[in-house]
Amino acid sequence: MAVKVIIPTPLRAYAGKQESVEVQAGTVAEALTALTGKFGDLKKHLFSDDGRLRSFVNVYVNDEDIRYLQKDQTKLREGDTISIVPSIAGGATN
Amino acid sequence: MATKIGAPMTPAQDKSGGLSKEEVLRYSRHLIMPEVGMEGQLKLKKAKVLCIGTGGLGAPLGLYLAAAGVGRIGLVDFDVVDFTNLQRQVLFGTSDVGRPKITAAADRLRNLNPEIQIDTFETHLSSENALDILKDYDIVVDGTDNFPTRYLVNDACVLLGKPNVYGSIFRFEGQITVFGYPGGPCYRCLYPEPPPPGLVPSCAEGGVLGVLPGIVGTIQAAETLKLIIGKGEPLVGRLLLFDALGMKFRELKLRKNPDCPVCGEHRILTKLIDYAEFCGVRGEEAPTTVTNIPEITPRELKSRLDRGDDLFILDVREPHEYQICNLQGHLIPLGELSRRVHELDSSREIVAHCRSGKRSAEAVQFLRNAGFKKIWNLKGGILAWSDEVDSSVPKY
C-alpha cells in the first residue's frame, strides 16, 4: 500500500528536509519502519530505546489518533495519510 | 442638571452592566451583527481572560481581546522587551526596548481601549502562584514558550475547571486547540509527557516566521471570543495544524484520554507538581547540559590568537548562522560532526564555538570521547566574543 507520511517541521532536518515521504506499508508499524529505514536519524526522535513510540510524538492515520485505533498495528489503506505530530512549545520569547 | 429626554443615563446604565454611549459607538460593528449584538457585547464586557505570556502569541491576542471589549484582561510575563522581539511581538515598539513587557503591554492595551481593566502580574507563573493568579478568570490563554509552563497551565486549568485556549508555534508551523473545556480533552490527553531536553530542537534549528504567531495568536483570540459569547463551534476535541509555508490548515481529532493522569477517570494528579523536574530541566536558560568541559574565555582566546598561537577554530553552528557573523572558523554543524570528524586534526589545538556555548560544549564532549585531547569550548560562544572582545560582531 502506498501511503504518505507527513513530516512535521521540527523533524524535517532528520528526513532529508522533506515535507512528506511516500512509503509502502500495510500497517502503521511497517510505515514507520520503512520511514526510519530511509532516514536513520529519525529513529531516536520517534522511538525510545526500548522501541516504543515516544510519548511526546503522536501518530495519526488520516485524522484519527492511532492510540484510539489499533495503535501501531492499525491497518492502512491505499492513499492513507500518516501524520507525525510532536509536541512543540514555542510561543513567546524564544 | 437636566437630563435630555431619551438620552441614555450613562453612569447609571454603566453600573447596571449596560454600555455607555462611548462604548456603543466603539463596539458598533459588533452590536450590529446578530451573532454578537448587545447580549454578546455585554458578555464580553463581563468576561475575565488571563493571557499567560505577552510575546509572539500574546501580542495579537491581547490586542484583539482589548479591542473587542473583554472587560478584564490579566497579563502574566516577567520579561523585558528586547530588539529581537520586535520582529513579531507587535504589542511593542522600538521605544519600548528595555521596558518590562508587562508595563509596555498594559500601556498599549489601555491606549487601545481605556474602557477595560488590565491586571498585570510581573512574575514567573509557578506551582506556588498559578492557582491564585488563575482563579479569578473565566478563560486562560496559553501563549508561553516552554514545556514546564505549558504543563503547569494545563494542570492548573484542569484543577480549576477553566478552559485553556492553547497555541504553540515552531518556525512556520502552529498547533491550536481548546483544552479543559467541560468533557473535552486536556494537554496531557494529547501529550502525556514532554520531550526530554536533549531531543527538543536546538536554538540552531529554532526561529520563527514573524507573522506565524500573529496568525496563531489571532486564532486563539477568535476562539476566546467565541467561548465568551457562546457562539459557533469551539475548537474542542480538534487539533488545528497550520503550515504557513504550504499555507495549509489541517484538523486532527483530539480525544479525552480515559487514563489521563490529571483529567481521566482515575486521576492521580490532584495538585500542582514541580514542572521543571517533570520536564527534566532546571530552568530554560541552563547554560549547558554537559559538565566538566574544558573552556577558554573570549579574552584568553583573543590573546592567544594575538600571540600567533596555532589554534584551529571550529564553528559548530548552521551555515545560515555563519552568514550572520563568524570568527572565520571551520564550519561543521553539530549534527554533521560525527560523520565529518575526519576533517579535524587531533594533533592541533582546537577551540569549538557556537552562538552561546551550548552546542559547542556538546561538540567538545563528543570529540573528547572520540580521542581529541587538545580541545576547548569557547565560553559564552560568539555572543560573549561580541560582548568581551569585538563589539562589531552582531549578536542574534
Interface residues (C-beta under 8 A of the other chain):
Chain A: P8 T9 P10 A13 E19 K44 H45 R54 S55 F56 N58 Y60 D63 E64 D65 R67 Y68 S83 V85 P86 S87 I88 A89 G90 G91 A92 T93 N94
Chain B: G53 T54 G55 G56 L57 G58 D77 D79 N85 D142 G143 T144 D145 N146 F147 R150 G167 S168 I169 F170 R171 F172 E173 Q175 L190 Y191 P192 E193 P194 P195 L199 V200 P201 C203 E205 G206 V208 P213 L239 L241 D243 G246 R250 E251 L252 K253 L254 R255 N257 E284 G335
